[in-house]
Amino acid sequence: MAEKRIAVVRFSALGDVALLWPVLRQVAESYPDYKITFFTRPAFLEHLPNHLGIEKVGLDVDTSYASPVSLFLFWWGWLRGTYPEAWVDAHAHVRTQTGTWLAARFGARVGKLKKHRALRKAFLAKKVEQLPAMQENYADAFTQAGFPIVWPVALPSTSRPSSDILLIAPFAAHESKRWPLESAYALVVWWQELGGKAILMGHFSEIDQWNGPDIEFARPDQEASLWEKAAVAVVTDSANQHLAALHGTPSVTLWMGTAPEAGFVPAHSGGQEHVQPSGISCSPCSIYGTSRCSRGDFACRQLPVNQIQKAIAKVARTDLPLHAL
């Protein structure tokens, strides 16, 4: 008897894939008789936990399946051999359109991510104060495909030993989401003076930009264990925010040109604080981040270091003397 299957596809970006994962897990646990096949970029697979109900498939849409024809033929062959009961397009992108179209013709119930573009425009125009949470949007796509789940879910608090490790990730793809390194240097000096150890998270090209205090650099093969061990992580609105949530790492998220009200706050079991600019009328200026600033100075990135220190003191699992803040 053929295995009952749900197909899900999302190719980018890493943060969005990590944000989707808890919803996939909830679907897998709500429908244990089904196997979920999740298609994403191969490079993202190592960042995702394993789950018995979820099959992770890396599909290289940058080289092997970069051609729309080759991708179409792959979807045709996979659907013909598998016949999933449902197909969830969690990307709603040109790369997923052909698979979604084919899946419907193979009889699958289709769910598709709604991006609420009109609402997003209204949000940036300061006409709407809060956008639907992205994880709820993902859950709605599963409901559309015939697999409703309870969301949001109350995640149990994770038990973590005390630690002296601060993970710091000031980088992001867009300039409006990057925390100035001078501020990161000051935070690291403060943590080290308390007796703690700071570890920098980022790509090799990003790490090369660090000219501050001596600090350890996280190798890719260390990242998962570091998320598990850290007392706290200071992250920007980027993939690291969502990886911290996946691992239940207490975290402080720095919002600069974007805002938590845009819906990209993940469900988090480890405790999460948010630090945002105040008194800057143009922030947030985008949903995903931008490398342009209407003022020309990216004032939204000048977050007070002492405000971040106080946020750390609220969530960090450590015996370091943070009580004085």
C-alpha positions in Angstrom: 0.0 0.0 0.0 1.4 3.4 -1.0 2.5 5.7 1.8 0.1 8.6 2.4 2.1 11.7 1.7 2.0 15.5 1.9 4.5 17.5 -0.3 5.7 20.9 0.9 8.1 23.2 -1.0 10.0 26.3 0.1 13.4 27.2 -1.5 14.4 30.4 0.3 15.6 32.0 2.3 17.1 30.1 5.2 15.3 32.2 7.8 12.0 31.5 6.1 12.7 27.8 5.9 13.6 27.7 9.6 10.4 29.7 10.4 8.4 27.1 8.5 9.9 24.1 10.2 7.9 24.3 13.5 4.7 24.3 11.5 5.9 21.3 9.5 6.6 19.5 12.8 3.2 20.4 14.1 1.6 18.9 11.0 3.7 15.8 11.2 2.7 15.3 14.8 -1.0 16.0 14.1 -1.2 13.6 11.2 1.2 10.7 12.1 -0.2 8.5 9.4 1.2 10.8 6.8 4.8 11.3 5.6 5.8 14.9 4.7 8.3 15.3 1.9 9.8 18.8 2.2 11.7 20.2 -0.8 14.2 23.0 -0.2 17.8 24.0 -1.1 20.4 21.4 -0.2 22.5 23.9 1.8 19.6 24.4 4.2 19.2 20.7 5.2 22.0 20.7 7.8 20.3 23.5 9.7 17.1 21.6 10.1 16.5 19.0 12.9 15.5 15.5 12.0 11.9 14.3 12.4 10.6 10.8 11.8 7.6 12.1 10.0 9.4 14.5 7.7 11.6 13.6 4.7 14.0 16.4 3.8 14.9 16.6 0.1 17.5 19.0 -1.2 16.7 20.2 -4.7 19.4 22.3 -6.3 17.4 24.9 -8.1 20.6 27.0 -8.7 22.4 24.5 -10.9 20.9 21.0 -11.7 17.3 22.3 -11.7 17.9 26.0 -12.6 16.1 25.5 -15.9 12.3 25.7 -15.7 12.2 22.7 -18.1 14.4 20.5 -15.9 12.4 21.5 -12.8 9.1 20.8 -14.5 10.3 17.4 -15.6 11.5 16.6 -12.0 8.1 17.6 -10.6 6.3 15.5 -13.2 8.4 12.4 -12.5 8.1 12.8 -8.7 4.4 13.4 -8.7 3.8 10.5 -11.2 5.7 8.2 -8.9 4.3 9.4 -5.6 0.8 10.9 -6.0 0.7 12.9 -2.8 -2.7 13.6 -1.2 -1.7 17.2 -0.7 0.7 19.8 -2.0 1.6 22.9 0.0 3.3 25.7 -1.8 4.9 27.5 1.2 6.8 29.9 -1.1 4.4 31.1 -3.8 7.3 31.9 -6.1 8.0 31.3 -9.8 10.1 28.3 -8.9 7.2 26.6 -7.2 4.4 27.5 -9.6 4.9 24.7 -12.0 5.0 22.1 -9.3 1.8 23.5 -7.8 0.1 23.5 -11.1 1.1 19.9 -11.8 0.2 18.7 -8.3 -3.4 19.9 -8.8 -3.6 18.0 -12.1 -2.3 14.9 -10.4 -5.3 15.1 -8.0 -3.5 16.6 -4.9 -5.3 19.1 -2.7 -3.3 22.3 -3.0 -2.6 24.9 -0.4 -0.7 28.1 -1.2 1.0 30.7 1.0 -0.8 34.0 1.0 1.6 36.9 1.1 -0.9 39.7 2.0 0.8 42.2 -0.3 -2.0 44.8 0.1 -1.8 44.6 3.9 2.0 44.9 3.8 1.8 48.1 1.8 -0.7 49.4 4.3 1.6 48.4 7.2 4.5 50.3 5.7 2.3 53.3 5.1 1.5 53.1 8.9 -2.2 52.4 8.2 -2.1 48.9 9.7 -0.3 48.2 13.0 0.1 44.4 12.8 0.4 41.9 10.0 -0.6 38.2 10.3 2.1 36.1 11.7 4.0 34.2 9.0 3.8 30.9 10.9 0.0 31.4 10.9 0.1 32.0 7.2 1.9 28.7 6.7 -0.7 27.0 8.9 -3.4 28.5 6.8 -1.9 27.0 3.7 -2.1 23.5 5.3 -5.7 24.1 6.2 -6.4 25.0 2.6 -4.8 21.7 1.6 -7.1 19.8 4.0 -4.7 19.5 7.0 -5.7 22.0 9.6 -3.6 22.3 12.7 -3.7 24.1 16.1 -1.6 27.2 15.7 -0.1 29.0 17.5 1.0 26.3 19.9 2.2 26.8 23.4 5.7 25.5 23.4 7.1 24.1 26.7 10.0 26.0 28.2 13.3 24.3 27.4 15.5 23.2 30.2 19.1 24.5 29.6 22.1 24.4 31.9 23.7 27.7 32.9 26.3 28.9 30.4 28.8 31.8 30.0 28.5 31.8 26.1 27.1 34.7 24.3 26.4 34.1 20.6 26.5 37.4 18.6 25.3 37.6 15.0 25.2 41.3 13.9 25.1 40.5 10.2 22.3 40.4 7.6 21.9 40.4 3.9 20.3 43.9 3.9 22.0 47.0 5.3 18.9 48.1 7.2 19.1 44.9 9.3 22.8 45.0 10.1 23.9 46.0 13.5 26.9 48.4 13.4 30.0 46.5 14.4 31.2 49.2 16.7 28.2 48.6 18.9 28.8 44.8 18.7 32.4 45.4 19.9 31.1 47.3 22.9 28.7 44.5 23.8 31.4 41.8 23.5 33.8 43.8 25.7 31.0 44.1 28.4 30.3 40.4 28.3 33.9 39.5 28.5 34.5 41.8 31.4 31.7 39.9 33.2 33.7 36.7 32.7 31.8 35.4 29.7 32.9 34.0 26.4 31.6 35.5 23.1 31.4 33.7 19.8 30.7 35.3 16.5 28.2 33.7 14.1 28.3 34.4 10.4 29.6 33.5 7.0 33.3 33.5 6.4 33.0 36.7 4.3 31.1 38.4 7.2 33.5 37.2 9.9 36.4 38.8 7.9 34.8 42.2 8.7 35.4 41.8 12.5 38.1 44.1 13.7 37.0 44.3 17.3 38.0 42.5 20.5 39.4 38.9 20.4 36.5 36.6 19.9 36.0 33.0 18.8 34.4 32.3 15.4 31.8 29.6 15.0 32.6 27.0 12.3 29.7 25.6 10.4 30.1 22.2 12.0 29.9 23.8 15.5 26.8 25.8 15.0 24.2 23.3 16.2 26.0 22.5 19.4 26.6 26.2 20.1 22.9 27.0 19.8 22.3 24.3 22.3 25.0 25.5 24.8 24.7 29.3 24.7 23.4 31.3 27.6 21.9 33.8 25.1 22.1 34.9 21.5 22.0 38.5 20.2 20.7 38.3 16.6 19.2 40.6 14.0 16.0 40.0 12.0 17.7 37.3 9.9 18.1 33.6 9.7 19.9 33.4 13.0 16.7 34.7 14.8 14.9 31.6 13.5 17.7 29.2 14.1 17.8 30.4 17.8 14.1 29.7 18.0 14.5 26.2 16.6 17.0 25.3 19.2 15.2 27.1 22.1 18.2 29.4 22.6 17.3 32.5 24.7 17.7 35.4 22.3 17.6 39.2 21.9 16.4 40.2 18.5 17.5 43.6 17.1 14.9 45.2 14.9 16.1 48.2 12.9 14.7 48.8 9.4 12.1 46.0 10.0 9.7 45.3 12.9 8.3 42.4 14.8 4.8 43.6 14.0 5.5 42.6 10.3 4.8 39.0 11.4 8.3 37.3 11.3 8.6 36.6 15.1 9.0 32.9 15.5 7.4 30.6 18.1 10.1 30.4 20.7 10.5 28.1 23.7 13.7 29.6 25.2 12.6 33.2 25.8 12.9 36.1 23.4 13.3 39.9 23.9 13.0 42.5 21.2 14.9 45.8 20.9 13.6 48.4 18.5 14.5 52.0 17.6 12.4 54.7 19.1 11.6 58.2 17.8 12.3 57.3 14.1 9.1 57.9 12.2 10.3 56.1 9.0 11.0 52.8 10.8 10.1 50.2 9.8 10.8 51.1 6.1 10.5 47.6 4.6 9.2 44.1 5.3 12.3 42.1 4.4 15.0 44.8 4.7 16.6 47.2 2.3 20.1 48.6 1.5 18.7 52.1 0.9 17.8 54.7 3.5 15.5 57.6 2.8 17.3 59.7 5.4 20.7 58.6 4.2 22.0 57.7 7.7 20.3 54.4 8.8 19.6 56.0 12.1 17.4 53.0 13.0 20.5 50.9 13.5 21.8 53.0 16.4 20.3 50.9 19.1 21.5 51.8 22.6 23.9 49.1 23.9 22.6 49.4 27.5 19.1 48.6 26.2 20.4 45.4 24.7 22.3 44.6 27.9 19.1 44.9 29.9 17.2 42.7 27.4 20.0 40.1 27.8 19.6 40.1 31.5 15.9 39.2 31.2 16.4 36.0 29.2 20.0 34.7 29.5 20.6 31.4 31.3 23.8 32.3 33.1 25.4 32.7 36.5 27.3 35.8 35.3 26.6 38.9 37.4 23.9 40.5 35.2 21.7 41.5 38.2 23.3 44.9 38.5 21.7 46.1 35.3 
